Amino acid sequence: MKNYKVRLFGKEIFGEHVLPFNTEPTQEQIEDMVALLIERGEMKLEPDKGFHSRDRWTLTYEEVTEEKEKELVLGTWI
């Protein structure tokens, strides 16, 4: 299972959430999941008067990977 961090911003709002998927998601799957999360109130949208566009939404996503701590194995950090 892969986790994806999704960010939605524009029209003076900002929200982000981590979504789990079993396979590489399509754009449509991401959009549908974000719409469902907003409808359920699970993705919190906050006011954002930053530099984002005032007339459209932007939706981005990226795979989240866990960073492993380095270990000392036989005198070498890996």
N, CA, C and O atoms as CSV, one atom per row, in Angstrom:
chain,resi,resn,atom,element,x,y,z
A,1,MET,N,N,0.845,-1.171,0.000
A,1,MET,CA,C,0.000,0.000,0.000
A,1,MET,C,C,0.893,1.237,0.000
A,1,MET,O,O,1.870,1.310,0.746
A,2,LYS,N,N,0.553,2.193,-0.832
A,2,LYS,CA,C,1.294,3.444,-0.922
A,2,LYS,C,C,0.428,4.580,-0.387
A,2,LYS,O,O,-0.790,4.588,-0.563
A,3,ASN,N,N,1.076,5.532,0.265
A,3,ASN,CA,C,0.392,6.713,0.775
A,3,ASN,C,C,0.751,7.914,-0.086
A,3,ASN,O,O,1.889,8.059,-0.531
A,4,TYR,N,N,-0.236,8.770,-0.313
A,4,TYR,CA,C,-0.045,9.964,-1.119
A,4,TYR,C,C,-0.525,11.187,-0.335
A,4,TYR,O,O,-1.629,11.194,0.210
A,5,LYS,N,N,0.317,12.216,-0.287
A,5,LYS,CA,C,-0.077,13.469,0.352
A,5,LYS,C,C,-0.748,14.328,-0.713
A,5,LYS,O,O,-0.163,14.615,-1.758
A,6,VAL,N,N,-1.984,14.735,-0.432
A,6,VAL,CA,C,-2.781,15.520,-1.366
A,6,VAL,C,C,-2.918,16.925,-0.808
A,6,VAL,O,O,-3.198,17.107,0.377
A,7,ARG,N,N,-2.719,17.921,-1.669
A,7,ARG,CA,C,-2.907,19.324,-1.280
A,7,ARG,C,C,-3.908,19.961,-2.230
A,7,ARG,O,O,-3.809,19.807,-3.448
A,8,LEU,N,N,-4.864,20.669,-1.670
A,8,LEU,CA,C,-5.858,21.403,-2.435
A,8,LEU,C,C,-5.753,22.861,-2.021
A,8,LEU,O,O,-5.867,23.181,-0.838
A,9,PHE,N,N,-5.538,23.743,-2.983
A,9,PHE,CA,C,-5.455,25.160,-2.642
A,9,PHE,C,C,-5.965,26.007,-3.793
A,9,PHE,O,O,-6.022,25.565,-4.940
A,10,GLY,N,N,-6.333,27.233,-3.458
A,10,GLY,CA,C,-6.895,28.185,-4.407
A,10,GLY,C,C,-8.188,28.742,-3.835
A,10,GLY,O,O,-8.720,28.226,-2.852
A,11,LYS,N,N,-8.681,29.790,-4.454
A,11,LYS,CA,C,-9.912,30.446,-4.001
A,11,LYS,C,C,-9.878,30.717,-2.494
A,11,LYS,O,O,-10.883,30.580,-1.797
A,12,GLU,N,N,-8.682,31.110,-2.012
A,12,GLU,CA,C,-8.453,31.499,-0.621
A,12,GLU,C,C,-8.685,30.395,0.403
A,12,GLU,O,O,-9.061,30.676,1.542
A,13,ILE,N,N,-8.462,29.132,0.006
A,13,ILE,CA,C,-8.525,28.019,0.960
A,13,ILE,C,C,-7.294,27.129,0.772
A,13,ILE,O,O,-6.625,27.168,-0.261
A,14,PHE,N,N,-7.018,26.331,1.801
A,14,PHE,CA,C,-5.930,25.363,1.736
A,14,PHE,C,C,-6.323,24.149,2.554
A,14,PHE,O,O,-6.895,24.282,3.636
A,15,GLY,N,N,-6.018,22.962,2.040
A,15,GLY,CA,C,-6.253,21.724,2.775
A,15,GLY,C,C,-5.293,20.653,2.308
A,15,GLY,O,O,-4.884,20.629,1.147
A,16,GLU,N,N,-4.936,19.758,3.231
A,16,GLU,CA,C,-4.094,18.622,2.841
A,16,GLU,C,C,-4.489,17.392,3.637
A,16,GLU,O,O,-5.035,17.485,4.736
A,17,HIS,N,N,-4.197,16.238,3.053
A,17,HIS,CA,C,-4.584,14.967,3.660
A,17,HIS,C,C,-3.696,13.872,3.069
A,17,HIS,O,O,-3.194,14.020,1.954
A,18,VAL,N,N,-3.499,12.790,3.795
A,18,VAL,CA,C,-2.743,11.642,3.288
A,18,VAL,C,C,-3.740,10.541,2.932
A,18,VAL,O,O,-4.566,10.141,3.752
A,19,LEU,N,N,-3.644,10.057,1.684
A,19,LEU,CA,C,-4.560,9.042,1.180
A,19,LEU,C,C,-3.817,7.744,0.908
A,19,LEU,O,O,-2.750,7.768,0.295
A,20,PRO,N,N,-4.357,6.602,1.352
A,20,PRO,CA,C,-3.745,5.312,1.025
A,20,PRO,C,C,-4.364,4.732,-0.263
A,20,PRO,O,O,-5.575,4.814,-0.469
A,21,PHE,N,N,-3.523,4.153,-1.114
A,21,PHE,CA,C,-3.988,3.481,-2.324
A,21,PHE,C,C,-3.207,2.187,-2.487
A,21,PHE,O,O,-2.020,2.131,-2.163
A,22,ASN,N,N,-3.864,1.150,-2.985
A,22,ASN,CA,C,-3.197,-0.129,-3.247
A,22,ASN,C,C,-2.407,-0.097,-4.547
A,22,ASN,O,O,-1.416,-0.814,-4.687
A,23,THR,N,N,-2.834,0.727,-5.498
A,23,THR,CA,C,-2.165,0.842,-6.789
A,23,THR,C,C,-1.900,2.308,-7.073
A,23,THR,O,O,-2.321,3.181,-6.315
A,24,GLU,N,N,-1.202,2.575,-8.164
A,24,GLU,CA,C,-0.953,3.957,-8.584
A,24,GLU,C,C,-2.303,4.595,-8.937
A,24,GLU,O,O,-2.980,4.114,-9.845
A,25,PRO,N,N,-2.710,5.666,-8.241
A,25,PRO,CA,C,-4.033,6.249,-8.490
A,25,PRO,C,C,-4.056,7.081,-9.767
A,25,PRO,O,O,-3.039,7.626,-10.195
A,26,THR,N,N,-5.236,7.164,-10.361
A,26,THR,CA,C,-5.438,8.049,-11.507
A,26,THR,C,C,-5.856,9.413,-10.985
A,26,THR,O,O,-6.209,9.559,-9.814
A,27,GLN,N,N,-5.816,10.396,-11.849
A,27,GLN,CA,C,-6.239,11.746,-11.470
A,27,GLN,C,C,-7.700,11.732,-11.021
A,27,GLN,O,O,-8.059,12.397,-10.049
A,28,GLU,N,N,-8.526,10.987,-11.714
A,28,GLU,CA,C,-9.942,10.904,-11.374
A,28,GLU,C,C,-10.154,10.282,-9.990
A,28,GLU,O,O,-11.003,10.745,-9.229
A,29,GLN,N,N,-9.393,9.243,-9.661
A,29,GLN,CA,C,-9.506,8.615,-8.342
A,29,GLN,C,C,-9.123,9.596,-7.232
A,29,GLN,O,O,-9.781,9.654,-6.193
A,30,ILE,N,N,-8.060,10.362,-7.455
A,30,ILE,CA,C,-7.629,11.361,-6.470
A,30,ILE,C,C,-8.721,12.411,-6.285
A,30,ILE,O,O,-9.086,12.734,-5.155
A,31,GLU,N,N,-9.240,12.943,-7.385
A,31,GLU,CA,C,-10.280,13.976,-7.311
A,31,GLU,C,C,-11.527,13.456,-6.599
A,31,GLU,O,O,-12.106,14.158,-5.769
A,32,ASP,N,N,-11.942,12.225,-6.919
A,32,ASP,CA,C,-13.124,11.646,-6.284
A,32,ASP,C,C,-12.908,11.461,-4.781
A,32,ASP,O,O,-13.802,11.739,-3.982
A,33,MET,N,N,-11.721,10.992,-4.403
A,33,MET,CA,C,-11.429,10.769,-2.987
A,33,MET,C,C,-11.392,12.089,-2.220
A,33,MET,O,O,-11.890,12.161,-1.097
A,34,VAL,N,N,-10.813,13.126,-2.807
A,34,VAL,CA,C,-10.765,14.440,-2.161
A,34,VAL,C,C,-12.179,14.996,-1.986
A,34,VAL,O,O,-12.505,15.531,-0.927
A,35,ALA,N,N,-13.019,14.875,-3.015
A,35,ALA,CA,C,-14.403,15.343,-2.922
A,35,ALA,C,C,-15.143,14.607,-1.808
A,35,ALA,O,O,-15.905,15.222,-1.062
A,36,LEU,N,N,-14.928,13.302,-1.689
A,36,LEU,CA,C,-15.564,12.503,-0.638
A,36,LEU,C,C,-15.079,12.931,0.747
A,36,LEU,O,O,-15.878,13.047,1.676
A,37,LEU,N,N,-13.775,13.164,0.888
A,37,LEU,CA,C,-13.222,13.599,2.177
A,37,LEU,C,C,-13.770,14.960,2.601
A,37,LEU,O,O,-14.070,15.169,3.777
A,38,ILE,N,N,-13.899,15.876,1.659
A,38,ILE,CA,C,-14.453,17.204,1.970
A,38,ILE,C,C,-15.913,17.070,2.373
A,38,ILE,O,O,-16.353,17.693,3.340
A,39,GLU,N,N,-16.666,16.259,1.635
A,39,GLU,CA,C,-18.086,16.048,1.941
A,39,GLU,C,C,-18.276,15.469,3.337
A,39,GLU,O,O,-19.191,15.873,4.054
A,40,ARG,N,N,-17.416,14.523,3.732
A,40,ARG,CA,C,-17.497,13.895,5.055
A,40,ARG,C,C,-16.922,14.769,6.164
A,40,ARG,O,O,-17.126,14.489,7.345
A,41,GLY,N,N,-16.207,15.819,5.792
A,41,GLY,CA,C,-15.581,16.687,6.780
A,41,GLY,C,C,-14.255,16.153,7.297
A,41,GLY,O,O,-13.756,16.625,8.319
A,42,GLU,N,N,-13.673,15.169,6.603
A,42,GLU,CA,C,-12.414,14.576,7.030
A,42,GLU,C,C,-11.201,15.356,6.528
A,42,GLU,O,O,-10.123,15.268,7.116
A,43,MET,N,N,-11.367,16.110,5.458
A,43,MET,CA,C,-10.297,16.977,4.957
A,43,MET,C,C,-10.658,18.393,5.349
A,43,MET,O,O,-11.588,18.987,4.802
A,44,LYS,N,N,-9.921,18.922,6.291
A,44,LYS,CA,C,-10.203,20.258,6.793
A,44,LYS,C,C,-9.663,21.304,5.825
A,44,LYS,O,O,-8.499,21.264,5.427
A,45,LEU,N,N,-10.522,22.230,5.461
A,45,LEU,CA,C,-10.128,23.334,4.600
A,45,LEU,C,C,-9.987,24.579,5.469
A,45,LEU,O,O,-10.884,24.917,6.241
A,46,GLU,N,N,-8.862,25.246,5.335
A,46,GLU,CA,C,-8.575,26.418,6.142
A,46,GLU,C,C,-8.453,27.645,5.251
A,46,GLU,O,O,-8.047,27.536,4.095
A,47,PRO,N,N,-8.805,28.821,5.787
A,47,PRO,CA,C,-8.627,30.048,5.012
A,47,PRO,C,C,-7.150,30.279,4.713
A,47,PRO,O,O,-6.288,30.040,5.559
A,48,ASP,N,N,-6.875,30.743,3.515
A,48,ASP,CA,C,-5.500,31.023,3.114
A,48,ASP,C,C,-5.513,32.243,2.207
A,48,ASP,O,O,-5.961,32.168,1.063
A,49,LYS,N,N,-5.036,33.337,2.704
A,49,LYS,CA,C,-5.015,34.572,1.917
A,49,LYS,C,C,-3.650,34.764,1.264
A,49,LYS,O,O,-3.230,35.893,1.010
A,50,GLY,N,N,-2.962,33.656,0.992
A,50,GLY,CA,C,-1.627,33.699,0.410
A,50,GLY,C,C,-1.645,34.096,-1.053
A,50,GLY,O,O,-2.545,34.796,-1.518
A,51,PHE,N,N,-0.650,33.642,-1.755
A,51,PHE,CA,C,-0.447,34.037,-3.145
A,51,PHE,C,C,-1.194,33.143,-4.133
A,51,PHE,O,O,-1.028,33.301,-5.342
A,52,HIS,N,N,-2.011,32.210,-3.647
A,52,HIS,CA,C,-2.695,31.266,-4.530
A,52,HIS,C,C,-3.772,31.957,-5.355
A,52,HIS,O,O,-4.254,33.035,-5.009
A,53,SER,N,N,-4.128,31.314,-6.441
A,53,SER,CA,C,-5.120,31.853,-7.363
A,53,SER,C,C,-6.466,32.062,-6.674
A,53,SER,O,O,-6.889,31.248,-5.853
A,54,ARG,N,N,-7.120,33.140,-7.012
A,54,ARG,CA,C,-8.433,33.443,-6.433
A,54,ARG,C,C,-9.581,32.948,-7.311
A,54,ARG,O,O,-10.740,33.006,-6.901
A,55,ASP,N,N,-9.269,32.459,-8.519
A,55,ASP,CA,C,-10.344,32.064,-9.429
A,55,ASP,C,C,-10.315,30.592,-9.841
A,55,ASP,O,O,-11.104,30.180,-10.691
A,56,ARG,N,N,-9.417,29.789,-9.252
A,56,ARG,CA,C,-9.405,28.359,-9.590
A,56,ARG,C,C,-8.790,27.549,-8.449
A,56,ARG,O,O,-8.150,28.092,-7.548
A,57,TRP,N,N,-9.006,26.225,-8.517
A,57,TRP,CA,C,-8.436,25.291,-7.549
A,57,TRP,C,C,-7.194,24.658,-8.145
A,57,TRP,O,O,-7.085,24.513,-9.362
A,58,THR,N,N,-6.271,24.287,-7.295
A,58,THR,CA,C,-5.111,23.496,-7.711
A,58,THR,C,C,-5.038,22.290,-6.785
A,58,THR,O,O,-5.105,22.427,-5.563
A,59,LEU,N,N,-4.902,21.116,-7.374
A,59,LEU,CA,C,-4.824,19.877,-6.611
A,59,LEU,C,C,-3.512,19.191,-6.980
A,59,LEU,O,O,-3.266,18.892,-8.148
A,60,THR,N,N,-2.672,18.946,-5.971
A,60,THR,CA,C,-1.407,18.249,-6.203
A,60,THR,C,C,-1.350,17.031,-5.305
A,60,THR,O,O,-2.005,16.981,-4.264
A,61,TYR,N,N,-0.550,16.037,-5.719
A,61,TYR,CA,C,-0.335,14.875,-4.856
A,61,TYR,C,C,1.048,14.306,-5.117
A,61,TYR,O,O,1.588,14.403,-6.219
A,62,GLU,N,N,1.606,13.707,-4.071
A,62,GLU,CA,C,2.917,13.092,-4.174
A,62,GLU,C,C,2.972,11.878,-3.264
A,62,GLU,O,O,2.326,11.845,-2.216
A,63,GLU,N,N,3.745,10.883,-3.669
A,63,GLU,CA,C,3.884,9.686,-2.844
A,63,GLU,C,C,4.711,10.018,-1.609
A,63,GLU,O,O,5.736,10.695,-1.691
A,64,VAL,N,N,4.247,9.531,-0.469
A,64,VAL,CA,C,4.942,9.739,0.791
A,64,VAL,C,C,5.727,8.470,1.095
A,64,VAL,O,O,5.163,7.377,1.146
A,65,THR,N,N,7.022,8.621,1.293
A,65,THR,CA,C,7.847,7.471,1.637
A,65,THR,C,C,8.401,7.673,3.033
A,65,THR,O,O,8.717,8.790,3.442
A,66,GLU,N,N,8.511,6.576,3.752
A,66,GLU,CA,C,9.062,6.640,5.101
A,66,GLU,C,C,10.579,6.590,5.010
A,66,GLU,O,O,11.148,5.736,4.331
A,67,GLU,N,N,11.221,7.518,5.704
A,67,GLU,CA,C,12.674,7.505,5.734
A,67,GLU,C,C,13.130,6.605,6.866
A,67,GLU,O,O,12.685,6.741,8.006
A,68,LYS,N,N,14.008,5.701,6.542
A,68,LYS,CA,C,14.537,4.806,7.561
A,68,LYS,C,C,15.705,5.491,8.254
A,68,LYS,O,O,16.459,6.249,7.643
A,69,GLU,N,N,15.833,5.208,9.536
A,69,GLU,CA,C,16.989,5.720,10.257
A,69,GLU,C,C,18.222,4.960,9.813
A,69,GLU,O,O,18.167,3.763,9.530
A,70,LYS,N,N,19.325,5.668,9.759
A,70,LYS,CA,C,20.571,5.005,9.387
A,70,LYS,C,C,21.023,4.099,10.518
A,70,LYS,O,O,20.867,4.416,11.698
A,71,GLU,N,N,21.584,2.973,10.132
A,71,GLU,CA,C,22.084,2.003,11.103
A,71,GLU,C,C,23.588,1.843,10.924
A,71,GLU,O,O,24.112,1.949,9.815
A,72,LEU,N,N,24.254,1.593,12.010
A,72,LEU,CA,C,25.672,1.293,11.957
A,72,LEU,C,C,25.822,-0.224,11.849
A,72,LEU,O,O,25.548,-0.955,12.800
A,73,VAL,N,N,26.262,-0.687,10.672
A,73,VAL,CA,C,26.425,-2.118,10.431
A,73,VAL,C,C,27.884,-2.360,10.067
A,73,VAL,O,O,28.395,-1.859,9.065
A,74,LEU,N,N,28.522,-3.132,10.901
A,74,LEU,CA,C,29.938,-3.470,10.683
A,74,LEU,C,C,30.790,-2.229,10.430
A,74,LEU,O,O,31.654,-2.232,9.553
A,75,GLY,N,N,30.545,-1.175,11.196
A,75,GLY,CA,C,31.344,0.038,11.097
A,75,GLY,C,C,30.962,0.968,9.958
A,75,GLY,O,O,31.658,1.955,9.719
A,76,THR,N,N,29.864,0.679,9.240
A,76,THR,CA,C,29.430,1.517,8.127
A,76,THR,C,C,27.987,1.953,8.343
A,76,THR,O,O,27.126,1.131,8.655
A,77,TRP,N,N,27.720,3.251,8.176
A,77,TRP,CA,C,26.357,3.771,8.295
A,77,TRP,C,C,25.606,3.478,7.013
A,77,TRP,O,O,26.036,3.862,5.925
A,78,ILE,N,N,24.475,2.792,7.150
A,78,ILE,CA,C,23.647,2.515,5.958
A,78,ILE,C,C,22.244,3.017,6.195
A,78,ILE,O,O,21.386,2.886,5.323
